[in-house]
Amino acid sequence: MAFEVRIPTLGESVTEGVIVRWAKQDGERVERDEILLELETDKASMEIAAEHAGVLRIVKDAGATVTVGEVVARVEDAGGENAAAAPTPASTAPATAASSAAALANPAASAAPSSAPLPRPVERPAAAAPTGPRPVGPLSPAVRHLIDEHALDPAAIPASGKGGRLTKGDVLAHLESAPASSGPAAAPATPAPPPAAPPSSASRAPSSVPASPAATTPKDGEDPVPLTRLRKRIAERLVQAQHTAAILTTFNEVDMSAVMALRAAYKDRFQKAHGVGLGFMSFFARACIAALAEIPAINAEIRGDDVVYKHFVHLGVAVGTERGLVVPVVRNAHRMSFAEIEREILRLAGLARDGKLAIDDLAGGTFTISNGGVYGSLLSTPILNPPQSGILGMHKIEKRPVVVGDAIVIRPMMYVALSYDHRLVDGEQAVTFLVRVKERLEDPARLLLEV
């Protein structure tokens, strides 16, 4: 009996995805709940597990675009541990035909059919397969280009990508280390033309020829790499935001002295008490939540001819990953303590970087915070995440001379930016919101006392 592996429902407005990789090979035995494949949609990546144990028969290869409900594989319940070794009908048919032809040609041999059982010769090559080179998963165009250009053996390069996938960085690191270990790296690339010279000189010549240009000469030309579905979706939403909203940005600056002093005084005790670090994000989250209660238009959205005001805060937190920027949502952040906010952000950021965010983790945000300061950004204008009406941009903390009273002092300062939909939010509301955030961060006791 065969069980079909179908693409499950992927969430609202998501109807298709791309098979990034198969975690199991065709013909390999899988157990129930084992991961079969990784699927990338225009919102997130997800893993699909086996619902039944048996032998995997892949229908759609890696790289194929598949839709919700489509059959991508079958799991054959071939009965017990011998299922992986049992030949398929397609493979046994030629063997049966061959044995019949041999019996007709040599009647004497057919008189003792039990002396050479048919399944055993088929089984031995299959058992010897795992002892070969390390299996190599699907290669991206960039990785394939480097492999072909430098005549490398992908199975000989250590892979650090998810699921043992070979990344562009792995190949570049291998090329950089080529001068130090040129013999093993170049040997697979030059087996065809056997030189007449002694082996020692032959092994040195090929290693020095391809290695030195790769190490010293910049690569010319172009390297086209297809857009991932996630990157395509990011592009679509950015253009959508620019075309459908009247985006305007207002700026202010925050003296971070009080927050930094409070954090330095209590971060160790906070870590011991709650099991999570005390970062800046929880301060900004609580400050924004308080300001949103005062300026509810920034937490609202335009829906048709209506303005929908939200009496809750689902806080989006932008997270940079290898595949692009994603914005997981901290649900009901208005009900959370500092520790709960930090813990949930840490959990979501880990899922984002591992490519394991679910669709529900990305949906329903009402306001977003983006921290460009972790990359060194001093000032920027964040773009709205539709249908939200506001997004706060945090930036790098930098010591600057500022005037306090009548004196010039050095203080750790941060520029903050609020981009908002001017169709719904007036300039006065936007400026007031940013001032309220600034006031609470410069006097964090107000966050604790909720005043």
C-alpha positions, -999 to +999 in steps of 0.1 A: +000+000+000+013+035-009+006+067+011+006+100-008+027+129+004+008+161-005+016+197+000-004+209+030-023+242+033+003+269+036-017+297+051-037+326+039-030+338+003-002+312-001-009+287-028+024+273-040+060+269-030+094+255-042+110+223-030+143+234-017+157+200-009+148+164-001+160+153+033+157+117+022+168+100-010+145+082-034+141+045-024+153+053+012+133+040+041+117+067+063+100+065+097+069+083+108+074+120+117+109+120+100+115+152+079+111+144+042+115+178+025+120+215+029+095+238+012+100+275+006+070+298+000+069+335-006+065+341+032+086+314+049+103+280+048+087+249+063+096+213+067+072+185+058+074+153+078+063+117+069+029+106+082+037+070+076+067+047+077+079+030+045+100+034+014+101+069-002+093+073-039+099+109-050+076+123-076+087+159-077+124+167-077+142+195-057+137+228-074+101+220-086+073+245-080+044+227-064+009+238-053-012+231-023-026+196-024-002+183-051+014+149-047+052+152-044+060+117-032+047+084-021+056+063+009+052+026+001+044+003+030+065-026+018+064-044+051+091-042+077+128-036+075+133-054+042+112-027+024+142-006+015+160-036+000+130-050-019+132-043-056+105-022-073+083-037-100+102-016-126+135-029-115+125-066-113+109-067-147+141-065-167+157-091-144+128-115-148+129-111-186+166-117-186+163-149-166+135-162-188+157-156-219+186-173-203+164-203-194+153-207-230+188-204-243+203-229-218+178-255-206+204-272-184+209-240-164+171-237-158+170-271-142+186-258-110+169-224-104+175-224-067+213-224-070+215-187-078+186-167-062+178-136-082+172-111-054+207-115-039+227-100-068+203-070-069+206-065-031+245-063-029+250-032-050+223-014-031+241-023+002+274-011-011+261+023-022+263+040+013+301+033+014+307+057-016+313+095-016+292+117+006+259+125-011+256+160-024+223+178-023+210+203-048+234+231-057+224+267-061+234+283-094+261+303-077+276+272-061+274+252-094+291+281-113+321+280-088+322+242-089+323+241-127+347+271-130+374+256-107+367+219-116+360+210-080+345+179-065+315+190-044+316+158-023+351+167-012+342+201+002+329+204+038+293+217+038+280+240+065+245+248+051+213+236+066+208+198+060+243+194+048+239+217+018+269+232+002+269+270+003+289+296-018+309+304+014+319+268+017+333+268-018+351+301-014+367+289+018+378+258+001+394+278-027+412+301-002+427+271+015+438+256-018+474+269-017+479+253+017+466+220+006+469+222-032+477+185-038+443+170-026+423+199-040+437+198-075+440+160-079+403+154-088+404+182-113+431+168-136+427+130-140+421+131-177+455+141-193+481+118-178+515+136-181+547+118-189+566+135-161+571+118-127+541+119-104+557+143-080+561+171-107+528+163-123+509+168-090+526+201-084+519+216-119+481+213-119+478+226-084+497+258-091+480+267-124+443+270-114+450+279-078+470+312-083+445+329-107+416+321-083+435+335-054+450+367-070+428+376-100+393+392-094+366+373-112+351+390-142+317+387-158+283+382-143+269+356-119+231+354-124+212+338-095+175+333-096+154+352-071+141+330-043+103+331-036+110+349-004+130+376-021+103+380-048+077+384-021+098+410-003+101+430-035+064+428-042+055+440-008+080+469-008+066+481-042+031+476-029+038+497+001+052+525-021+022+524-044-006+521-020+004+542+011+014+578+014+046+571+033+062+599+053+090+597+079+097+618+110+128+617+131+140+623+167+169+614+188+170+596+222+196+599+250+202+563+259+221+570+291+193+560+315+184+528+296+221+517+294+227+524+331+196+505+341+205+476+318+241+475+331+229+475+367+204+447+364+213+426+333+231+398+353+202+395+379+177+396+350+195+368+333+195+347+364+159+354+373+144+349+338+169+328+319+171+354+290+192+384+284+180+420+289+183+437+255+173+471+242+144+457+222+121+451+252+126+488+263+116+500+228+087+475+226+072+487+259+078+523+250+060+519+216+031+499+232+026+528+257+027+554+229+003+534+207-022+535+235-021+572+234-020+575+195-042+546+184-042+557+147-007+544+143-019+509+154-048+510+130-052+501+093-073+512+064-096+484+052-117+494+022-136+525+032-131+519+070-104+527+095-100+496+117-086+505+152-069+476+170-072+472+208-042+449+209-006+451+198+008+423+176+043+436+174+064+427+143+101+425+149+123+426+117+149+398+116+177+395+090+184+360+077+205+345+049+174+344+027+162+380+034+144+401+059+114+385+077+091+400+103+079+375+128+051+387+151+051+389+189+014+383+196-004+403+223+028+421+232+008+446+252+002+419+278+038+409+281+065+417+307+101+427+298+112+390+302+083+376+282+090+400+253+127+392+253+120+354+255+095+355+226+118+377+204+146+352+210+125+323+201+111+338+169+146+351+158+160+316+162+132+301+141+137+328+115+174+321+111+168+283+110+141+288+083+115+272+105+090+300+110+054+289+104+030+310+084+011+320+116+044+334+130+044+360+102+008+370+100-014+396+118+012+422+129-002+457+138+031+476+142+067+469+135+101+477+150+132+474+128+167+477+142+192+487+116+216+497+143+228+461+147+243+465+112+258+500+120+231+521+104+232+557+118+200+569+101+174+554+077+138+556+066+120+523+072+093+512+047+058+502+059+048+466+062+012+467+046-014+470+059+002+485+089+003+522+094+035+526+113+070+513+117+098+524+141+134+523+130+161+520+156+197+529+148+233+528+160+240+542+195+268+567+191+284+591+216+279+627+205+282+661+221+247+674+232+235+704+252+221+695+286+210+726+305+237+751+296+265+726+293+278+705+264+282+669+275+290+636+258+260+612+257+252+579+240+226+590+214+204+571+190+184+585+161+149+570+158+126+572+128+089+566+124+075+560+090+038+562+088+008+562+064-001+598+060-035+588+047-044+578+082-019+594+105-014+632+107+020+647+112+011+659+146+002+624+157+034+610+143+056+635+160+037+631+193+041+593+191+079+596+186+082+622+214+063+598+238+087+570+229+117+593+235+103+605+269+098+569+282+132+557+270+150+587+286+131+580+319+126+542+319+110+543+353+079+555+335+078+521+316+078+502+349+052+524+366+032+527+333+028+565+336 
